[in-house]
């Protein structure tokens, strides 16, 4: 029986870990949506796609330029930016090398079902946010 119970325990941990990863992504999305809502309506906004994970955000042109200058011409989302900075500190390497290390990690992590679920939720929230912004403008 104990082997069976141990198996159930490990199955229960998977949803908890999935939930934890999803919450981290959703907090970042909520922050991005809040920032987008605060931006003035006269600022030019463009869709920027992360060079690491492929996620996109709507950002001002100035912010896109600023990020690209910091990351060797590649625009990266806030989550990847933090991960790249962590790689730099952990490995003692430059921005471009840390960018490559993180991009390699993202490629292997994309096989994780939790990432796929979190990405789907993120895209759903972005669609909802875009629709509500359109309704507010008209």
C-alpha positions as CSV (number, residue, x, y, z in Angstrom):
1,X,0.0,0.0,0.0
2,X,2.8,2.5,0.8
3,X,4.1,2.3,-2.7
4,X,0.7,3.2,-4.0
5,X,0.3,6.1,-1.6
6,X,3.7,7.4,-2.5
7,X,2.7,7.3,-6.2
8,X,-0.4,9.4,-5.3
9,X,1.6,11.9,-3.5
10,X,3.9,12.5,-6.5
11,X,0.9,12.9,-8.7
12,X,-0.5,15.5,-6.3
13,X,2.8,17.5,-6.5
14,X,2.6,17.9,-10.2
15,X,-0.5,20.1,-10.1
16,X,0.9,22.1,-7.3
17,X,4.2,22.8,-9.2
18,X,2.1,23.6,-12.3
19,X,0.0,26.0,-10.3
20,X,3.1,27.7,-8.9
21,X,4.7,28.2,-12.3
22,X,1.4,29.4,-13.7
23,X,1.0,32.0,-10.9
24,X,4.5,33.4,-11.6
25,X,3.6,34.0,-15.2
26,X,0.2,35.4,-14.4
27,X,1.7,37.9,-11.9
28,X,4.0,39.1,-14.7
29,X,1.1,39.4,-17.1
30,X,-1.0,41.3,-14.6
31,X,1.9,43.8,-14.1
32,X,2.3,44.3,-17.9
33,X,-1.5,44.8,-18.3
34,X,-1.5,47.4,-15.4
35,X,1.4,49.2,-17.0
36,X,-0.3,49.2,-20.4
37,X,-3.4,50.7,-18.8
38,X,-1.4,53.5,-17.2
39,X,0.3,54.5,-20.5
40,X,-1.1,57.7,-22.1
41,X,-3.2,57.3,-25.1
42,X,-0.9,59.6,-27.1
43,X,2.1,57.3,-26.9
44,X,2.9,55.1,-29.9
45,X,2.7,51.5,-28.9
46,X,4.1,48.6,-30.9
47,X,4.0,44.8,-30.5
48,X,7.4,43.5,-29.5
49,X,8.2,39.8,-29.5
50,X,10.7,38.3,-27.1
51,X,13.8,36.9,-28.9
52,X,14.1,34.2,-26.3
53,X,10.6,32.8,-25.5
54,X,8.5,34.2,-28.3
55,X,6.0,36.0,-25.9
56,X,4.9,39.4,-27.0
57,X,4.1,42.6,-25.3
58,X,2.8,46.0,-26.4
59,X,5.4,48.5,-25.6
60,X,6.3,52.1,-26.4
61,X,8.9,52.6,-29.2
62,X,11.3,54.2,-26.7
63,X,11.1,51.2,-24.3
64,X,11.7,48.7,-27.2
65,X,14.8,50.7,-28.3
66,X,16.1,50.8,-24.7
67,X,15.7,47.0,-24.2
68,X,17.4,46.3,-27.5
69,X,20.3,48.5,-26.6
70,X,20.8,46.6,-23.4
71,X,20.5,43.1,-25.0
72,X,22.7,43.3,-28.1
73,X,19.9,44.3,-30.5
74,X,17.4,41.6,-29.2
75,X,14.2,42.6,-27.5
76,X,13.5,40.4,-24.5
77,X,10.4,40.3,-22.2
78,X,10.7,41.2,-18.6
79,X,10.8,37.5,-17.4
80,X,13.6,36.6,-19.8
81,X,15.5,39.9,-18.9
82,X,15.5,38.8,-15.2
83,X,16.7,35.3,-16.2
84,X,19.5,36.7,-18.3
85,X,20.6,38.9,-15.5
86,X,20.6,35.9,-13.2
87,X,22.7,33.9,-15.7
88,X,25.2,36.8,-15.9
89,X,25.6,36.9,-12.2
90,X,25.7,33.2,-11.7
91,X,28.2,32.4,-14.5
92,X,30.1,35.7,-14.6
93,X,29.5,36.2,-18.3
94,X,28.5,39.0,-20.6
95,X,25.0,39.8,-21.9
96,X,25.4,38.1,-25.2
97,X,26.6,34.8,-23.7
98,X,23.9,34.9,-21.0
99,X,21.3,35.5,-23.7
100,X,22.5,32.4,-25.5
101,X,22.5,30.3,-22.3
102,X,19.0,31.5,-21.5
103,X,17.7,30.9,-25.1
104,X,19.0,27.3,-24.9
105,X,17.3,26.8,-21.6
106,X,14.0,28.1,-23.0
107,X,14.2,25.7,-25.9
108,X,14.5,22.7,-23.5
109,X,11.9,24.1,-21.1
110,X,9.3,24.4,-23.9
111,X,8.8,20.7,-23.6
112,X,7.3,21.2,-20.1
113,X,3.5,21.0,-20.1
114,X,3.3,23.6,-17.4
115,X,5.0,26.1,-19.7
116,X,2.5,25.3,-22.5
117,X,-0.5,25.8,-20.1
118,X,1.0,29.1,-18.7
119,X,1.6,30.4,-22.3
120,X,-2.0,29.5,-23.2
121,X,-3.4,31.4,-20.2
122,X,-1.1,34.3,-21.0
123,X,-2.3,34.5,-24.6
124,X,-5.9,34.4,-23.4
125,X,-5.4,37.2,-20.9
126,X,-3.7,39.3,-23.6
127,X,-6.7,38.7,-26.0
128,X,-9.1,39.7,-23.2
129,X,-7.0,42.8,-22.4
130,X,-6.8,43.9,-26.1
131,X,-10.6,43.5,-26.5
132,X,-11.3,45.5,-23.4
133,X,-8.9,48.3,-24.6
134,X,-10.7,48.4,-27.9
135,X,-14.1,48.7,-26.2
136,X,-12.8,51.6,-23.9
137,X,-11.5,53.5,-26.9
138,X,-14.8,53.6,-28.8
